[in-house]
Amino acid sequence: MIVHTQHRRRSTRTLLAGAALTFTVLLTGCGSGAGAEPDAAKELEGGDPSAPEVSEVKLAGIKGPGTIPLQVAADNGTIEDLTISPFFVDNSGIAVTSVISGDAAAANTSYFGVIDAINEGLDLVVIAEGWASTPKTSSLEALPASGIEGLEDLEGKTVNVISLTSSHAIKLRDAMLAEDLDPDAVDWVELPYGEVAAALEQGTVDASSAVGPTLAAVRGLGSAPVFDYGDEPYEGMAESGWVASRSFVEKNPNTIAAIQCEIFAAQGALVEDRAFFEEQFTAFLGAPPAVAAQEVMLDYQTENRESEIQRNADIYFSSGRLTEEFDFSEFVIPAPESC
């Protein structure tokens, strides 16, 4: 089941109610509602990536610079008995839903929605880290007419994030609270990246998150950065991860190991070869080569860094959106020792 976000202006209260309803539906369909036991992910045995139980898998994610490795893995995978078919969704919430529903074997998503899902009783585990927060790769952008120059100008304004549980949304809340500002005084809305430039130009939103070609497009309109999501104090923290359901991992440990190997290999290939990255950036996102040449590459990862993944839970707690501290290490599966 893929739930498509309705692209219209909605209040934070409405968005949160919709998110709660989504989780309620998922819990009803998934049975007990009991969360994973402590250390459940660590108890799962590692698989043999050369002998996947399932030969064809679908992997999901938001189409953007972060999921270039997904297409690379699909096109250039080296594990003979594994075929990866990508499909793309509007936000992290839908990515998580695709895993729970069984539409995807794994999905790339921000960690905050994963924490919510686990706390609601859904047995999700992180199988691979995606990329780390990287300066100058994603920012909150505003046009001069908005009057927004810094975080202090956001109260009373309409601000777009791709999802209320995206890293961008939580970082903004955390950063505003650190400056004694009120994030609840912001009118938060959700729009996919493809609608951001038009929304800013038409004044539907006052400021918006932007990445990759979307960032280049809004800069072309004359926007200026209000907040850099990849800069300090967030630089280096795990920004996204690949998640799967614990039940799928238990039934298909070899398939998960193969997916881990293919994703980490694809991410490593981009890091090691700038020309290859630019080629893939242009092909995947339809951006002109000149835009690809100027793109700051994301800090793609080739291993799971538990301490940096844990920073998401710590920031989520400090943002006020998470009521209890959360130990993420219990839900991270180690990568295979050898691919």
KACORUR-V764839 format. One record per residue. N is the residue number from 1. RES is the residue in one small letter. SS is DSSP state (a for helix, b for strand, c for the rest). PSI is psi in whole degrees, -180 to 180 (999 if undefined). OMEGA is omega in radians with two decimals (* if undefined). Layout:
n=<N | N>
res=<RES | RES>
ss=<SS | SS>
psi=<PSI | PSI>
omega=<OMEGA | OMEGA>
This chain:
n=<1 | 2 | 3 | 4 | 5 | 6 | 7 | 8 | 9 | 10 | 11 | 12 | 13 | 14 | 15 | 16 | 17 | 18 | 19 | 20 | 21 | 22 | 23 | 24 | 25 | 26 | 27 | 28 | 29 | 30 | 31 | 32 | 33 | 34 | 35 | 36 | 37 | 38 | 39 | 40 | 41 | 42 | 43 | 44 | 45 | 46 | 47 | 48 | 49 | 50 | 51 | 52 | 53 | 54 | 55 | 56 | 57 | 58 | 59 | 60 | 61 | 62 | 63 | 64 | 65 | 66 | 67 | 68 | 69 | 70 | 71 | 72 | 73 | 74 | 75 | 76 | 77 | 78 | 79 | 80 | 81 | 82 | 83 | 84 | 85 | 86 | 87 | 88 | 89 | 90 | 91 | 92 | 93 | 94 | 95 | 96 | 97 | 98 | 99 | 100 | 101 | 102 | 103 | 104 | 105 | 106 | 107 | 108 | 109 | 110 | 111 | 112 | 113 | 114 | 115 | 116 | 117 | 118 | 119 | 120 | 121 | 122 | 123 | 124 | 125 | 126 | 127 | 128 | 129 | 130 | 131 | 132 | 133 | 134 | 135 | 136 | 137 | 138 | 139 | 140 | 141 | 142 | 143 | 144 | 145 | 146 | 147 | 148 | 149 | 150 | 151 | 152 | 153 | 154 | 155 | 156 | 157 | 158 | 159 | 160 | 161 | 162 | 163 | 164 | 165 | 166 | 167 | 168 | 169 | 170 | 171 | 172 | 173 | 174 | 175 | 176 | 177 | 178 | 179 | 180 | 181 | 182 | 183 | 184 | 185 | 186 | 187 | 188 | 189 | 190 | 191 | 192 | 193 | 194 | 195 | 196 | 197 | 198 | 199 | 200 | 201 | 202 | 203 | 204 | 205 | 206 | 207 | 208 | 209 | 210 | 211 | 212 | 213 | 214 | 215 | 216 | 217 | 218 | 219 | 220 | 221 | 222 | 223 | 224 | 225 | 226 | 227 | 228 | 229 | 230 | 231 | 232 | 233 | 234 | 235 | 236 | 237 | 238 | 239 | 240 | 241 | 242 | 243 | 244 | 245 | 246 | 247 | 248 | 249 | 250 | 251 | 252 | 253 | 254 | 255 | 256 | 257 | 258 | 259 | 260 | 261 | 262 | 263 | 264 | 265 | 266 | 267 | 268 | 269 | 270 | 271 | 272 | 273 | 274 | 275 | 276 | 277 | 278 | 279 | 280 | 281 | 282 | 283 | 284 | 285 | 286 | 287 | 288 | 289 | 290 | 291 | 292 | 293 | 294 | 295 | 296 | 297 | 298 | 299 | 300 | 301 | 302 | 303 | 304 | 305 | 306 | 307 | 308 | 309 | 310 | 311 | 312 | 313 | 314 | 315 | 316 | 317 | 318 | 319 | 320 | 321 | 322 | 323 | 324 | 325 | 326 | 327 | 328 | 329 | 330 | 331 | 332 | 333 | 334 | 335 | 336 | 337 | 338 | 339>
res=<m | i | v | h | t | q | h | r | r | r | s | t | r | t | l | l | a | g | a | a | l | t | f | t | v | l | l | t | g | c | g | s | g | a | g | a | e | p | d | a | a | k | e | l | e | g | g | d | p | s | a | p | e | v | s | e | v | k | l | a | g | i | k | g | p | g | t | i | p | l | q | v | a | a | d | n | g | t | i | e | d | l | t | i | s | p | f | f | v | d | n | s | g | i | a | v | t | s | v | i | s | g | d | a | a | a | a | n | t | s | y | f | g | v | i | d | a | i | n | e | g | l | d | l | v | v | i | a | e | g | w | a | s | t | p | k | t | s | s | l | e | a | l | p | a | s | g | i | e | g | l | e | d | l | e | g | k | t | v | n | v | i | s | l | t | s | s | h | a | i | k | l | r | d | a | m | l | a | e | d | l | d | p | d | a | v | d | w | v | e | l | p | y | g | e | v | a | a | a | l | e | q | g | t | v | d | a | s | s | a | v | g | p | t | l | a | a | v | r | g | l | g | s | a | p | v | f | d | y | g | d | e | p | y | e | g | m | a | e | s | g | w | v | a | s | r | s | f | v | e | k | n | p | n | t | i | a | a | i | q | c | e | i | f | a | a | q | g | a | l | v | e | d | r | a | f | f | e | e | q | f | t | a | f | l | g | a | p | p | a | v | a | a | q | e | v | m | l | d | y | q | t | e | n | r | e | s | e | i | q | r | n | a | d | i | y | f | s | s | g | r | l | t | e | e | f | d | f | s | e | f | v | i | p | a | p | e | s | c>
ss=<c | c | c | c | c | c | c | c | c | c | c | a | a | a | a | a | a | a | a | a | a | a | a | a | a | a | a | a | a | a | c | c | c | c | c | c | c | c | c | a | a | a | a | c | c | c | c | c | c | c | c | c | c | c | c | b | b | b | b | b | b | b | c | c | a | a | a | a | a | a | a | a | a | a | a | a | c | c | c | c | c | c | b | b | b | b | b | b | b | c | c | a | a | a | a | a | a | a | a | a | a | c | c | c | c | b | b | b | b | c | a | a | a | a | a | a | a | a | a | c | c | c | c | b | b | b | b | b | b | c | b | b | c | c | c | c | c | b | b | b | b | b | c | a | a | a | c | c | c | c | a | a | a | c | c | c | c | b | b | b | b | c | c | c | c | c | a | a | a | a | a | a | a | a | a | a | a | a | c | c | c | c | a | a | a | c | b | b | b | b | c | c | a | a | a | a | a | a | a | a | a | a | c | c | c | c | b | b | b | b | b | a | a | a | a | a | a | a | a | a | c | c | c | b | b | b | b | b | c | c | c | c | c | c | c | c | c | b | c | c | b | b | b | b | b | a | a | a | a | a | a | c | a | a | a | a | a | a | a | a | a | a | a | a | a | a | a | a | a | a | a | a | c | a | a | a | a | a | a | a | a | a | a | a | a | c | c | c | a | a | a | a | a | a | c | c | c | c | b | b | c | c | c | c | c | a | a | a | a | a | a | a | a | a | a | a | a | a | c | c | c | c | c | c | c | c | c | a | a | a | a | b | c | c | c | c | c | c | c>
psi=<120 | 122 | 121 | 130 | 136 | 124 | 82 | 164 | 126 | 151 | 162 | -41 | -43 | -43 | -43 | -38 | -40 | -40 | -42 | -41 | -41 | -47 | -36 | -44 | -44 | -43 | -40 | -39 | -16 | 5 | -120 | -38 | 6 | 132 | 172 | 145 | 154 | 140 | 15 | -42 | -38 | -24 | -16 | 130 | 145 | 150 | 178 | 108 | -16 | -7 | 62 | 138 | -33 | 126 | -22 | 125 | 150 | 133 | 141 | 161 | 171 | 132 | 117 | -175 | -32 | -24 | 13 | -42 | -30 | -45 | -37 | -44 | -38 | -39 | -30 | 21 | 147 | -8 | 112 | -37 | 18 | 124 | 125 | 127 | 115 | 149 | 157 | 143 | 170 | -31 | 175 | -34 | -42 | -34 | -46 | -43 | -39 | -32 | -47 | -38 | -16 | 2 | -27 | 141 | -31 | 160 | 150 | 130 | 164 | 160 | -19 | -43 | -30 | -42 | -46 | -46 | -43 | -43 | -22 | -1 | 7 | 129 | 77 | 148 | 150 | 126 | -26 | 140 | 144 | -82 | 164 | 156 | 128 | 125 | 146 | 18 | -20 | 140 | 162 | 125 | 146 | 147 | 155 | -35 | -17 | -23 | 11 | 119 | -20 | 178 | -32 | -14 | 1 | -26 | 129 | 0 | 162 | 119 | 129 | 134 | 153 | -27 | 147 | -17 | 17 | 161 | -33 | -46 | -44 | -38 | -40 | -45 | -48 | -45 | -38 | -42 | -35 | -23 | 18 | 34 | 165 | 100 | -21 | -7 | 1 | 140 | 97 | 135 | 161 | 124 | 145 | 161 | -32 | -17 | 0 | -48 | -46 | -40 | -41 | -45 | -38 | -8 | 14 | -35 | 153 | -29 | 154 | 149 | 148 | 145 | 160 | -134 | -31 | -40 | -43 | -39 | -45 | -31 | -33 | -23 | -8 | 15 | 161 | 149 | 135 | -35 | 130 | 114 | -21 | -4 | 178 | 144 | 13 | -10 | 131 | -16 | 152 | 123 | -36 | 161 | 161 | 125 | 154 | 165 | 145 | -36 | -40 | -40 | -43 | -39 | -26 | 58 | -34 | -39 | -43 | -43 | -40 | -42 | -45 | -47 | -43 | -41 | -48 | -37 | -42 | -43 | -39 | -37 | -37 | -41 | -38 | -18 | 98 | -40 | -39 | -41 | -48 | -39 | -45 | -36 | -47 | -46 | -41 | -41 | -4 | 24 | 146 | 150 | -33 | -37 | -42 | -38 | -29 | -11 | 133 | 122 | 138 | 155 | 75 | 144 | 154 | 15 | 167 | 118 | 97 | -38 | -36 | -31 | -39 | -30 | -29 | -46 | -38 | -42 | -38 | -42 | -44 | -21 | -13 | -4 | -17 | 122 | -21 | 149 | 151 | 130 | 103 | -24 | -24 | -8 | 25 | 122 | 129 | 149 | 155 | 144 | -29 | 134 | 999>
omega=<3.06 | -3.13 | -3.12 | 3.12 | 3.04 | -3.04 | 3.07 | -3.10 | -3.13 | 3.11 | 3.09 | -3.11 | 3.14 | -3.14 | 3.14 | 3.11 | 3.12 | 3.11 | 3.14 | 3.13 | 3.13 | -3.14 | 3.13 | 3.12 | -3.14 | -3.13 | 3.12 | -3.11 | -3.04 | 2.98 | -2.84 | -3.06 | 3.10 | -3.12 | 3.13 | 3.11 | 3.09 | 3.14 | -3.12 | -3.12 | -3.11 | -3.12 | -3.14 | -3.11 | 3.09 | -3.10 | 3.10 | -3.06 | -3.11 | -3.09 | -3.11 | 3.11 | -3.14 | -3.04 | -3.14 | -3.13 | 3.04 | 3.09 | -3.03 | 3.06 | 3.05 | -3.10 | -3.12 | -3.13 | -3.10 | -3.11 | 2.97 | 3.12 | 3.11 | 3.13 | 3.09 | 3.12 | 3.14 | -3.06 | -2.98 | -3.12 | -3.07 | 3.11 | -2.95 | -3.04 | 3.11 | 3.05 | -3.13 | 3.07 | 3.14 | 2.84 | -2.92 | -3.03 | -3.04 | -3.09 | -3.06 | 3.13 | 3.12 | 3.10 | 3.11 | 3.12 | -3.11 | 3.10 | -3.12 | -3.12 | -3.10 | 3.10 | 3.13 | 3.04 | 3.10 | -3.13 | 3.04 | -3.06 | 2.99 | -3.02 | -3.02 | 3.08 | 3.09 | 3.09 | 3.11 | -3.10 | 3.12 | 3.13 | 3.09 | 3.08 | -3.14 | -3.03 | 3.08 | 3.04 | 3.08 | -3.14 | -3.12 | 3.05 | 3.14 | 3.12 | 3.13 | 3.10 | -3.00 | 3.13 | 3.03 | 3.09 | 3.11 | -3.11 | 2.98 | -3.05 | 3.09 | 3.06 | -3.11 | -3.09 | -3.11 | -3.08 | -3.12 | 3.10 | -3.13 | -3.12 | -3.11 | -3.12 | -3.04 | -3.10 | -3.11 | -3.13 | 3.08 | -3.03 | -3.12 | 2.93 | -3.06 | 3.09 | 3.12 | 3.06 | 3.06 | 3.10 | 3.14 | -3.11 | -3.09 | 3.10 | 3.11 | 3.09 | -3.10 | -3.11 | 3.12 | 3.12 | 3.13 | 3.12 | 3.12 | 3.06 | -3.05 | 3.13 | 3.12 | 3.06 | 3.11 | 3.03 | -3.10 | 3.07 | 3.13 | 3.01 | 3.04 | -3.07 | -3.11 | -3.12 | -2.99 | -3.07 | 3.14 | -3.13 | 3.10 | -3.11 | -3.12 | -3.14 | 3.10 | 3.03 | 3.14 | 3.11 | -3.11 | 2.97 | 3.13 | 3.09 | 3.00 | -3.14 | 3.10 | 3.10 | 3.10 | -3.12 | -3.11 | 3.04 | 3.09 | 3.08 | -3.14 | -3.14 | 3.10 | -3.14 | 3.06 | -3.09 | 3.12 | -3.07 | -3.07 | -3.09 | 3.11 | 0.13 | -3.02 | -3.09 | 3.08 | 3.13 | 3.12 | -3.06 | -3.12 | 3.10 | 3.06 | -3.07 | 3.08 | 3.06 | -3.13 | -3.14 | 3.12 | 3.13 | -3.14 | -3.10 | -3.01 | -3.09 | 3.13 | 3.11 | 3.12 | 3.11 | 3.12 | 3.10 | 3.11 | -3.12 | -3.11 | -3.14 | -3.14 | 3.11 | 3.13 | 3.14 | 3.10 | -3.14 | 3.11 | -3.13 | -3.03 | -3.03 | -3.11 | -3.13 | 3.10 | 3.10 | -3.11 | 3.10 | -3.14 | 3.10 | -3.14 | -3.10 | -3.03 | -3.03 | 3.13 | -3.12 | 3.09 | 3.11 | 3.13 | 3.09 | 3.12 | -3.13 | -3.13 | -3.06 | 3.02 | -3.08 | 3.04 | 3.12 | -3.14 | -3.06 | 3.12 | 3.08 | 3.08 | -3.14 | -3.01 | -3.11 | -3.14 | 3.03 | 3.13 | 3.13 | 3.09 | 3.14 | -3.14 | 3.13 | 3.10 | 3.13 | -3.12 | 3.13 | -3.12 | -3.13 | 3.12 | -2.99 | 3.12 | 3.10 | -3.00 | 3.09 | -3.05 | -3.05 | -3.13 | -3.06 | 3.11 | 3.13 | 3.09 | 3.07 | 3.09 | 3.14 | -3.13 | 3.07 | *>
